[in-house]
Amino acid sequence: MSHARHAAVLGAALAALVLAGLVSFALQPYGIYLLSLWAVYTIAATGLNLTLGYAGQVSLAQAAFVGIGAYTTALLMPHGVPFGVSLMLGALGCFVLGLGLGFPALRVQGHYLAFVTLALTTLAFLVMRNETWLTGGIGGISNIRRPAGFASGRGYEFLCLGVLACVTLLAWWLLRSPWGRAFMALRENPMRAASLGVDVRAYTLLAFAIGAALGGVAGALYAPLVQYIEPSPFSLDFSLALLLMVVVGGSGLFLGPFLGALVAVLLPEWLRFLQDYYLVIYAALVIVLLALCPEGLIGLAERHLFRRKGRA
């Protein structure tokens, strides 16, 4: 990808964030909440896109990392720990856990690796549900306060968009660095990457760790957003939903998580009038979408754009 195209992609991502901030002034409180939720989902999906889309490592553990980040914030803030510190601690904890999860990826690949990450999601969910002394169990943790200065819905939305902007710049820098090129070489052909001097072991671990850390950041933002957490949002269903966000938007494409998260947030709302049938129709639409454009919505748009340029 040329320098000009890299800059255009980054500009499009930042323009989307600015547009989201401007649109929020015309939204009601529930719309502001959905916009904040989109920002949180995009951060989590960006982390998974780094692990899966760029490094080619299958992970079903992203929901666990989001949950760990959420519970870290919910448990530390009532004891006087500032929000920024709890966010960094949650991200750091997930980074370390991601390093540990990366070790099985050095020995197994494909669906075997998916089973390993699935085991972590299951273990984390059981701890959240059963260790009542720590997590509150199925009763959860309530009255989670938002950080000072961001207590209002719109104020917290701007905080979420600001963190997403920082994550976007970080991801853009990472993918343009030698690390990003090593990730993509690892995805295409690990043996060839190793023959070219890429430390497959180190970069595999790093891919898991960075993706996990961004999941922790998303979780740290999620807890004060909803102000009440319990285990069910961090089950395998959410890991699969995040996987769909990456695939629907475009796995391995920088803007994929932005569009995939938008579809995941808005489409169920648009179909909610169908009541008991909206989940079935939502699933059917996703299946049709992936059958028609397996490269995702961003990939479909790029293909259409290149066709038009070729005709011109």
Phi, psi and omega in degrees: 000131183289163178300318181297321180289321175302313181296323180294321179295313178298317179299320179296319180295314181291325176296323177298322179291318177297317179298319179298318178296321180290319180297328184300335181291343179259004186259153171280170183306321181292324176296321177296320177299315180297323178294319176295319179296322176300317179298317179296314179298321181296321177297313180297318180291328176297319176298316178293325179295325176296318182287312185270306188289324184259318181268348176073023180255119183287130179222128172248023184254005186297326178297324178297318180292321176298317179297318179297317177297320181294313181290328177299313178296314183296329182274328186273322185299321178297343179263017174089005178283125180300153182302316181300320180291316179296323177297314181293323179293319177298317179295319180294318178299317178292325177299314180294317179295324177296323175299316179296321179292333181291337182298317176299332180294342178283345184244332183234157182222171172061225185291337176294318177294323178300321178294323178296314180291328175298321179298321178295317178300316179296317180297314180297319179297319180294322177295315180298324184277324190258335181274076186299325182299335183256313189254352185084358178061215182290343176286338176072193179236125183246176178057042177281118184276148174277156182297152181301135181092350181229031185288329181285161179300315181289322178298317180289328176299317179295326176296315179298317179293324178295317177295320177298321177299317178296317178296321179297315179295320179296315181295319179297316178297317182299316184288338176271352181274171174304330177299314181297319178294325177292321177303312183292325175294323178296321179293317186289313183196098183301322181293318178293321178299319179296322180292338179267005176098005178284129177283092185301318181300309184294317184286331174295314178297318182295321180298315178295318185293316181292317177299319178295318180299320178292328172298319177296321177298315179299318179295321179298327177281328184294319185300308177291337179295310182272340177064012174201128178231147172213170194296328192301326179293348185248028180276184178301328180304320181288324175300318179293323178297318178295322176298319177296321178302316181293315184289317180295317179291321181137098181294132181081009177246136189301318183274357182305310180299328180298311182283322179297318178293324178297317177297317182296328181277316189273322186299315176300327178292319179293330183263003185295336179295345178279357175055249188290348186255355189292326179293323178295315181292321177301314179297319180296320179296321179295318180298315179297318180300313182290330177290322183278325181218081181298342178279359177090173184294320179294318177297321177296318179295319179295319180297318179295321180295317180294325177297317180295321179293323179295323178290324179293000000 
